Amino acid sequence: MHAAALPSPTQCEQARRARDARFDGLFYTAVRTTGIYCRPVCPAPPAQPRNVAYYPSAAAAAAAGYRPCLRCRPELSPANAGRQHDQTLQRALALVNDGFLQHQSSDALARAVGLGPRQLQRIFVQQLGATAHQLHRNNRLLLAKQLLSETGLGITEIAEAAGFNSLRRFNAAFAAACHMPPSALRRQSTAINSGQPVLRLAWRPPLDFAAMLAFLDKRSVPGIELIEAQHYRRVIVVDGKPSIIGVRASSQQHELLLELGDTAAAAIPGVVARVRQMFDLEADLDTVHACLQRDPLLAQGIAARPGLRIPGGWDGFEVAVRAVLGQQVSVSAATTLARRLLDQYGTHLPGMPAGLDRRFPDPAQLANAPLEQIGLPRSRAATLRSLARACLDGQLDFSRGQSLPGFIARATALPGIGAWTAHYIALRALGQPDAFPAGDLVLQQVIGQGQRLSQARTEQHSQAWRPWRAYAVLHLWHLAATRTREPI
């Protein structure tokens, strides 16, 4: 048992007995007499405490020789990255979840987060009970288990989605992990959708999905995304192939339903990771709220909207461009400029349905574009061109494994990008939980209770909210919107 990385034994036992969804993904229950590991919400009759061991991750339970339960399906559990206070581990986990280790080594992962290989391995084992490679491999096998259980994809396609170039090796690895071959699990599966592939993405309650969609809807750009009837849809392009994905809430479980459309099998892990980030599904809001609600103002916001999460963006460069477009103008004005940009420089996608038939321009299309033609001031057009060139030459990227201070320093080194823009990009494109645009006028006024604070005082006031200041931003924006009766 990895006591330092787990809730207390009493909490684990109480959560297991109560099938408390708030602990889903924060630990796993392994039963010695059956050799099976489960989620805390497993519907099976609870085992006797003397037969139970607790593990901080599914990979740790798998490494100890346990196989995943077929009833509660650990592959559906949200990850536990959000509860870790170790920011280096958060960055490393983000890279692992984004598939970094599919083509890179553990040494490269350690370098990416600024640690030595042994130091990083020690952190993973201490906090998650497994090495980074064990976590990556188990994640892919659990994704394969989900695809076998919920979709009609062929086993060869599923092997490709799981990162295996050899079907023989996939069959062997899956059988070792699940104690049955993939074909046997497929025969047992009863929830396969005969239409387009749909995956279940779990989250720990609460989640204010309506507020998330309202935020995205206000900023949506026709041609690349569409939000209606509590259903988010977007056109994506992977390896030159366009597809439409959809996200909607399940009416029965703490889950979102991800419609994969014609997404190629090899691209599925990346799509799942992006959607989970975009809707902030890994968040452990109990931990966030325990920090923030010590402030009376934030306690008021949390009481009003306990399920607020960070609304991410599908593409980092797109978020960054739209952040620059939003400098010193309203959200509606920024969205109008984004629509003009898409009309002028976006790529038309033949054969796609109207309203979801465009691709947002990439850095190469904007690096030398006469952006003044869409109504941008000369200085802001120059900023967008500098941003595009920085992305092309590798000076700036939007990988989630980078540190917040490092990203802010690189972004603000570009002409026309200040701290507000850099922190806003970090909040929405990188999912940085401590991003805080202290220069935001709304934040300054709400924190000052009607009196506008300086940027320095706003920054100072926010220190007590670390490392969860991005969540404070969402609550403060919503508090301001409630008072003015305007959506954020």
C-alpha positions in Angstrom: 0.0 0.0 0.0 1.3 3.5 -0.9 -0.1 5.3 2.2 1.4 8.7 1.3 -0.4 8.8 -2.0 -3.8 7.5 -0.8 -6.6 8.9 1.3 -6.5 7.5 4.8 -7.4 3.8 5.3 -10.6 5.0 7.1 -11.6 7.2 4.2 -10.8 4.4 1.7 -12.9 2.0 3.6 -15.8 4.4 4.1 -15.8 5.4 0.4 -15.7 1.8 -0.7 -18.6 0.8 1.5 -20.6 3.9 0.4 -19.6 3.6 -3.3 -18.7 7.3 -3.1 -18.3 8.7 -6.6 -16.2 11.6 -5.3 -13.3 9.1 -4.7 -13.6 7.4 -8.2 -10.1 7.3 -9.6 -8.4 8.5 -6.4 -7.8 5.0 -5.3 -8.5 1.4 -6.4 -9.6 -1.6 -4.3 -7.9 -4.9 -4.9 -9.4 -8.1 -3.5 -6.8 -10.8 -2.6 -9.2 -13.7 -2.8 -10.3 -13.0 -6.4 -7.2 -11.3 -7.9 -9.4 -8.4 -9.2 -9.1 -4.7 -8.7 -12.1 -2.3 -8.7 -13.2 1.3 -8.6 -14.6 2.5 -5.3 -18.0 2.6 -7.0 -18.1 -1.0 -7.9 -21.6 -2.5 -7.6 -20.4 -5.9 -6.5 -20.9 -6.9 -2.8 -18.0 -5.4 -0.9 -15.3 -7.8 0.2 -14.2 -8.2 3.8 -11.7 -5.6 4.9 -9.1 -8.3 5.7 -9.1 -9.3 2.0 -8.7 -5.8 0.6 -5.7 -3.8 -0.4 -5.7 -0.2 -1.7 -3.7 1.2 -4.6 -3.3 4.8 -5.7 -3.6 3.9 -9.4 -4.9 1.2 -11.7 -1.3 0.7 -13.0 -0.1 0.0 -9.4 -2.8 -2.6 -8.9 -2.0 -4.2 -12.3 1.7 -4.2 -11.5 0.9 -6.1 -8.3 -0.8 -8.8 -10.4 -4.5 -7.9 -10.2 -6.7 -7.9 -13.2 -9.4 -5.2 -13.9 -13.0 -5.9 -12.8 -15.5 -6.6 -15.6 -18.4 -5.0 -13.6 -17.1 -1.6 -12.6 -14.6 -1.4 -15.4 -11.6 0.6 -14.1 -11.0 1.9 -17.7 -14.0 4.2 -17.1 -12.5 5.8 -14.0 -11.3 9.4 -14.2 -7.5 9.7 -13.6 -6.2 11.1 -10.3 -3.8 13.7 -11.7 -5.9 16.6 -10.3 -5.4 15.7 -6.6 -1.6 15.7 -6.8 0.0 18.8 -5.3 3.4 17.9 -6.9 3.3 20.2 -9.9 6.2 18.4 -11.6 4.2 15.1 -11.3 1.2 16.9 -12.8 3.3 18.0 -15.8 4.8 14.5 -16.3 1.3 12.9 -16.0 -0.1 15.3 -18.6 2.7 14.3 -21.0 2.1 10.6 -20.3 -1.7 11.0 -20.8 -1.0 12.8 -24.1 1.0 9.8 -25.4 4.6 11.1 -24.9 5.9 7.7 -24.0 4.5 6.1 -27.2 7.5 7.4 -29.1 9.9 8.7 -26.4 11.8 7.2 -23.6 11.5 7.7 -19.8 14.8 9.6 -19.9 13.2 12.0 -22.4 10.2 12.4 -20.1 12.5 13.2 -17.2 14.3 15.8 -19.3 11.0 17.4 -20.4 10.1 18.1 -16.8 13.5 19.1 -15.6 14.4 16.0 -13.5 16.8 13.1 -13.5 15.4 9.7 -14.6 15.8 8.1 -11.2 14.3 11.1 -9.4 11.2 11.1 -11.7 10.8 7.3 -11.3 11.0 7.6 -7.6 8.2 10.3 -7.6 6.0 8.1 -9.8 6.4 5.0 -7.7 5.9 7.0 -4.4 2.8 8.8 -5.6 1.2 6.4 -8.1 2.7 3.0 -7.2 4.0 2.4 -10.7 6.6 3.7 -13.1 5.7 6.1 -15.9 6.0 3.3 -18.5 3.8 1.0 -16.5 1.2 3.8 -16.3 1.4 4.5 -20.0 1.1 0.8 -20.9 -1.8 0.1 -18.5 -3.6 3.2 -19.8 -3.4 1.9 -23.3 -4.5 -1.6 -22.4 -7.5 -0.2 -20.5 -8.4 2.0 -23.5 -8.3 -1.2 -25.6 -10.6 -2.9 -23.1 -13.0 0.0 -23.4 -13.0 0.0 -27.2 -13.6 -3.8 -27.1 -16.5 -3.3 -24.7 -18.2 -0.3 -26.3 -17.4 -0.1 -30.0 -17.5 -2.3 -33.1 -13.9 -1.5 -34.1 -12.0 -4.5 -35.2 -9.4 -6.0 -32.9 -6.6 -5.0 -35.3 -7.8 -1.4 -35.2 -8.0 -1.6 -31.4 -4.5 -2.9 -31.2 -3.4 0.1 -33.3 -5.2 2.5 -31.0 -3.5 0.9 -28.0 -0.1 1.6 -29.6 0.8 -1.9 -30.7 2.3 -2.5 -34.1 2.0 -6.2 -33.8 -1.4 -7.9 -33.2 0.4 -10.9 -31.7 2.1 -8.7 -29.1 -1.2 -6.9 -28.3 -3.0 -10.2 -27.8 -0.3 -11.4 -25.4 -0.2 -8.1 -23.5 -4.0 -7.9 -23.2 -4.3 -11.6 -22.1 -1.6 -11.0 -19.4 -3.3 -7.9 -18.1 -6.9 -9.1 -18.2 -6.5 -12.9 -18.0 -8.5 -13.4 -21.2 -7.8 -12.7 -24.9 -9.3 -9.7 -26.6 -11.7 -12.0 -28.6 -13.1 -13.4 -25.4 -13.9 -10.0 -24.0 -15.5 -9.0 -27.3 -17.8 -12.0 -27.2 -18.9 -11.1 -23.6 -19.6 -7.4 -24.4 -23.2 -6.4 -24.6 -23.0 -2.6 -24.8 -21.4 -2.4 -28.3 -22.9 0.5 -30.4 -23.4 -0.7 -33.9 -23.2 2.9 -35.2 -20.4 5.4 -34.8 -18.0 4.7 -31.9 -19.1 6.3 -28.7 -16.9 6.2 -25.6 -17.9 6.9 -22.0 -15.7 9.4 -20.2 -16.2 9.5 -16.4 -15.8 12.4 -14.1 -15.9 12.9 -10.3 -18.9 15.0 -9.2 -19.8 17.7 -9.4 -19.6 19.0 -13.0 -21.5 22.0 -14.3 -21.7 20.8 -17.9 -24.3 23.5 -18.8 -22.0 26.3 -17.6 -19.1 24.8 -19.6 -21.1 24.6 -22.7 -22.4 28.2 -22.2 -18.8 29.5 -21.9 -17.8 27.6 -25.1 -21.0 28.6 -27.0 -20.4 32.3 -26.4 -17.0 31.9 -28.1 -18.0 29.4 -30.7 -17.1 30.0 -34.4 -19.4 28.6 -37.0 -17.5 26.4 -39.4 -15.4 24.6 -36.8 -17.7 24.1 -33.8 -21.4 23.9 -33.1 -23.2 23.8 -29.7 -26.9 23.1 -29.5 -29.3 21.1 -27.2 -26.5 20.4 -24.7 -24.4 18.9 -27.4 -20.9 20.0 -28.4 -19.7 19.2 -31.9 -16.5 20.1 -33.6 -14.7 19.3 -36.8 -11.1 18.0 -36.3 -8.4 17.1 -38.8 -5.9 14.4 -37.9 -3.2 13.5 -40.5 -5.1 15.4 -43.1 -8.4 13.5 -42.5 -11.4 15.5 -41.3 -13.9 14.0 -38.8 -16.6 15.3 -36.6 -16.6 14.5 -32.9 -19.4 15.2 -30.4 -19.6 15.5 -26.7 -22.8 15.2 -24.6 -23.7 14.3 -21.1 -25.0 10.9 -20.0 -28.4 11.0 -18.4 -27.6 8.0 -16.2 -24.0 8.2 -15.1 -21.3 10.7 -14.1 -20.0 10.5 -17.6 -19.8 12.4 -20.9 -20.3 10.5 -24.1 -17.7 11.1 -26.8 -18.8 10.5 -30.3 -15.7 9.6 -32.4 -17.2 9.9 -35.9 -14.7 8.7 -38.5 -11.7 9.2 -36.3 -8.8 6.9 -37.3 -8.0 4.2 -34.7 -4.5 5.4 -34.1 -5.8 8.9 -33.3 -8.3 7.9 -30.7 -6.0 8.1 -27.6 -5.0 11.7 -28.6 -8.7 12.7 -29.2 -9.7 11.2 -25.8 -6.9 13.0 -24.0 -7.8 16.3 -25.6 -11.5 16.0 -24.8 -10.7 15.1 -21.2 -8.5 18.2 -21.0 -11.0 20.4 -22.8 -13.8 19.6 -20.3 -11.4 19.3 -17.3 -12.6 15.8 -16.5 -9.6 14.9 -14.3 -10.3 17.6 -11.7 -10.7 16.7 -8.1 -12.9 19.5 -7.0 -13.0 18.4 -3.4 -9.3 19.2 -3.2 -9.7 22.5 -5.1 -12.6 23.6 -2.9 -10.8 22.7 0.3 -8.2 25.3 -0.6 -10.4 28.0 -2.2 -13.4 28.1 0.1 -11.3 29.5 3.0 -11.8 32.8 1.2 -15.4 34.0 1.9 -15.8 35.4 -1.6 -14.8 32.2 -3.2 -16.9 30.2 -0.7 -19.9 32.2 -2.0 -19.0 31.3 -5.6 -18.5 27.6 -4.8 -21.8 27.4 -3.0 -23.6 28.9 -6.0 -21.8 26.9 -8.7 -19.9 23.9 -7.1 -19.3 22.2 -10.5 -17.3 24.9 -12.3 -14.3 23.6 -14.1 -11.6 25.1 -16.5 -13.1 25.3 -20.0 -10.2 24.3 -22.3 -9.7 24.6 -26.0 -9.2 21.9 -28.6 -6.1 23.4 -30.2 -3.4 25.5 -28.4 -2.6 27.7 -31.3 -6.2 28.5 -31.9 -6.7 29.5 -28.3 -3.6 31.7 -28.4 -4.7 33.4 -31.6 -8.2 34.1 -30.1 -6.6 35.4 -26.9 -4.7 38.0 -28.9 -7.8 38.8 -30.9 -9.5 39.4 -27.5 -7.0 41.9 -26.2 -8.9 45.1 -25.1 -12.1 44.2 -26.7 -15.3 42.4 -25.6 -15.9 38.6 -26.0 -18.4 39.3 -28.8 -16.0 41.6 -30.7 -13.2 39.0 -30.4 -15.5 36.3 -31.7 -16.4 38.4 -34.7 -12.7 38.9 -35.5 -12.2 35.1 -35.1 -15.0 34.5 -37.6 -13.4 36.9 -40.1 -10.1 35.3 -39.7 -11.6 31.9 -40.3 -13.5 33.2 -43.4 -10.3 34.7 -44.8 -7.7 32.2 -44.0 -9.4 29.0 -42.8 -9.3 25.9 -45.0 -12.5 24.6 -46.6 -13.0 20.9 -46.0 -14.9 19.3 -49.0 -17.6 16.8 -48.2 -18.1 18.0 -44.6 -21.6 19.3 -43.5 -22.3 23.0 -43.6 -21.4 24.6 -40.3 -18.7 22.1 -39.7 -16.6 22.3 -42.8 -13.7 24.6 -42.0 -10.3 24.2 -40.5 -8.8 26.9 -38.3 -5.7 28.5 -40.0 -2.4 27.1 -38.8 0.8 29.0 -38.0 2.2 28.7 -41.6 -1.0 30.4 -43.0 -0.7 33.4 -40.6 3.0 34.0 -40.3 3.1 36.5 -43.2 -0.6 37.1 -43.8 -1.9 40.7 -44.2 -4.1 40.4 -41.1 -5.0 44.1 -41.1 -7.5 43.2 -43.8 -9.9 41.7 -41.3 -10.0 44.9 -39.3 -7.2 44.3 -36.9 -5.0 47.2 -35.7 -1.5 47.1 -37.2 0.1 46.3 -33.8 -2.2 43.4 -33.1 -1.8 42.0 -36.6 2.0 42.1 -36.0 1.5 40.3 -32.7 -0.4 37.4 -34.4 2.3 37.1 -37.1 5.0 37.0 -34.4 3.0 34.4 -32.5 2.7 32.2 -35.7 6.4 32.5 -36.4 7.3 31.6 -32.8 5.2 28.4 -33.1 6.8 27.6 -36.5 10.4 27.9 -35.2 9.7 26.1 -31.9 10.1 29.1 -29.7 6.6 28.5 -28.3 4.4 25.4 -28.1 1.4 24.3 -26.2 2.4 21.0 -24.7 0.9 20.4 -21.3 4.1 19.2 -19.8 5.8 22.6 -19.5 6.0 24.7 -16.4 3.7 27.7 -15.9 6.6 30.1 -15.3 8.5 28.8 -18.3 5.5 29.2 -20.6 4.7 32.7 -19.3 8.3 33.8 -19.9 8.4 32.5 -23.4 5.0 33.9 -24.3 5.6 37.4 -22.9 8.9 37.5 -24.8 6.9 37.9 -27.9 5.9 41.5 -28.9 2.4 42.4 -28.0 1.8 39.5 -25.6 1.6 40.6 -21.9 1.0 38.7 -18.7 -2.8 38.7 -19.1 -2.7 37.1 -22.6 -0.1 34.6 -21.5 -2.0 33.5 -18.4 -5.3 33.2 -20.3 -3.6 31.0 -22.9 -2.1 28.9 -20.1 -5.4 28.5 -18.4 -7.4 27.4 -21.5 -4.8 25.8 -23.8 -2.5 24.2 -21.3 -5.1 23.5 -18.5 -2.7 25.1 -16.0 -4.5 25.0 -12.7 -2.6 27.9 -11.3 -2.8 30.3 -14.2 -4.0 33.7 -13.0 -4.4 36.7 -15.3 -4.0 39.3 -12.6 -4.4 42.2 -15.0 -8.0 41.2 -15.8 -10.3 44.1 -15.1 -13.2 41.9 -13.9 -11.0 40.0 -11.4 -9.6 43.3 -10.0 -13.1 44.7 -9.5 -14.7 41.6 -8.0 -11.8 41.0 -5.6 -11.8 44.6 -4.6 -15.6 44.4 -3.9 -16.4 47.1 -6.4 -13.1 49.0 -6.0 -10.6 48.2 -8.7 -7.4 46.8 -7.3 -4.0 47.2 -8.9 -2.5 44.3 -10.8 0.1 43.9 -8.0 -2.5 43.8 -5.2 -4.7 41.4 -7.2 -1.6 39.1 -7.6 -0.8 39.4 -4.0 -4.4 38.6 -2.9 -4.4 35.4 -5.1 -1.4 33.8 -3.4 -3.6 32.1 -0.8 -5.4 30.3 -3.6 -2.4 28.5 -5.1 -2.0 26.1 -6.8 -5.7 26.3 -7.9 -6.0 29.9 -8.9 -7.4 29.1 -12.4 -10.5 27.7 -10.6 -10.7 30.9 -8.6 -10.7 32.8 -11.9 -13.8 30.9 -13.1 -15.7 31.5 -9.9 -14.9 35.2 -9.8 -15.9 35.7 -13.4 -19.2 33.9 -12.6 -19.8 36.1 -9.5 -19.3 39.2 -11.6 -21.6 37.8 -14.3 -24.3 37.1 -11.7 -24.1 40.7 -10.5 -24.3 42.2 -14.0 -26.7 39.5 -15.3 -24.4 38.9 -18.2 -23.0 35.5 -19.2 -19.2 35.2 -18.9 
